[in-house]
Amino acid sequence: MAGRRPERPTSIVLEALARTGQRGILATGWGGLAGHAPPEGVFAVAEVPHEWLFPRVAAVVHHGGAGTTTAGLLAGRPTVVCPFFGDQPFWGRRVHALGAGPAPIPQRRLSAPRLAEAIAMAVSDPDMRHAARKIQAPLQAERGIETAVAQIEAIHARHAGAPPRT
């Protein structure tokens, strides 16, 4: 999710990776992150399944949508949230409160030094890595979709013979 000027966050991400000496995967996607040929150690990809990619990385940096946040925590990875709007700031604060990531960096405050500091913390802080792994098991055991379907079917069954509301 890049906003109206995708070159800005792209430059910030690339500079932050350079400052930390970390490799990165830049998901350009529909958010339009672009404007640069990726330097050595950075791979740009239009899209990739989070559930496949995230278990293979040291940390996840993203906008903080509920789905992406869940995918990062399901992978047991420290998560750096850089929210834009909506529920994204909430998820960033929640990840931080659980100890699974640094404090979120709102887009208006996003800079290469701030992002570099957050990335360095996410990949090197053993307590943060432990907290992210600790959250992983209960999330994996939740079986949320199956539970939701069962509850919807139970509600439907209770109301299947009920007269329509007026």
N, C-alpha and C positions, 0 to 999 in steps of 0.2 A: 504494500500500500504506500504509494509515493506522493500522492497529492498533485498539485498543479505544476510544480517544478521538480520533476523527477531527478534532474541532474544534481540538485542539492543533496538529498539523502544519499545518492550514489557516491558522490565525492566524499561525504562524511564517512560512510561505511568503509570505503577504500582507504582513506587516510587512517581511520581507527585501526583497521587490520594491519596496516604498515607500521603504525606506532607500537602495536603489541607483538608484532612478528608472527601473528596467527594467519593460517590459511583460511579461506572462506568460500562458501558457496553463495552466490548472489542470485536469488530467485527473482528474475525480472518480471515474470507474470503479467497480469493485467494492470498492475500498479505502475508499470512503465519505467522501472528502474533501468537506467541506461545512460547513454551519453559518453561512455568511456569504453575503450578496449580494456578488458580486465588484465591487470598485471599478473606476473607469474605468481602462482599460489592462490589465485582467485579464479573460480570456475563459475561462469554465468550460465544459467539454465532458465528456460522459460517457465517450466513447472516441473515438479517432482513430488511424488507422494510423501507427505510428512511422515507417515507411519513407517516408511522404508528408510528415509533419510535421517531422521532425528536420532535414532539409536546409534548411528555411525559418526556423530559429531561430538565435540567436547562441550559445546553450549549452543543454545538457540537464541537468536536475536530476531525479534519480529514486532509487529504492530500491537499485539495483545488481544486479538480477537479470541472469542471463547474457544473456537475449534483449534486454532493454532496453539493457544496456551495449553489446552488439554493434550494435544499431540506431543508437545515438548515435555510435559510432566509425565505422560504415559511412557515416554522414552527414558524417564529418569534423568533428564538433563537440566542443568542450571539454565535459567531462562531470563534473558534481558528483554524487557518490554519497553518499547518506544511508542506510546499510544498517540493516536490521532483524535478520536472522539468516541461518543457512545459509551459502551460498556468497557472499552479498552483500558481506560485509567483504573477502573475497578479491578480488572484482572491483574494489571501491573502491581497495584498495591497489595493484592491478595498473595501473589507469588512472593513478593518481598516479605510480607508478614509471616509467611510460612518458612522463610529462610532459604527458599529455592532460587532466589535471584536477587540482584541488587535493586535499589530503589528505581522505579520506572523513570524514564527520561521523556517527558512530554515533547512533542515535536517542536514547540516554540523554544525549547531549551536545548534541543539536540545539537551537539557539536562534536567534532572529532575527539577533542580531549576527554569530554564526558563519556562518550561512547567507548573510547579506548580504555578508560578506567573501569567501566562496567564490564567490558569483555575480559579484561585482565582478572578482575575479581571472579567472574563466573568460571573461568577456566582454571584458576589456581587455588581458590578457597576450598579447602577440604570440607569444612562445615556446610558450605553451600551445596557441594556435590552430594554430601551425605543426606542433606534435607531433601534434595530433589529425588534421590533414590528411595528415601523413606516414603515419599508421597506416591511413588510409582506403584507399589504393590496394592494398596487399597483401591487405587483407580482401576488397575487391571482387573481386580476382583469384582468390581461394581456391576458389571454386566448391564449397563444403563439402558441400552436399546431393548434388550430382552425384557427388562423390568418395565419399561415404559409400554411396550406392546402388550404385556400381560395385564397391566393396569387399564389400558384403553379397552382391551377385549372384555375385561371384567365389568367395566362401566357400561359398555355396550350391551353385554348380556343382561345386566340388571334392568336396563331401560328398553330392551328390545320389545317387550310386550306392553310397555307403559303407554297410556294414551298421550297423544301430542299435547304440548303445552299451548294454552290459549292466552 
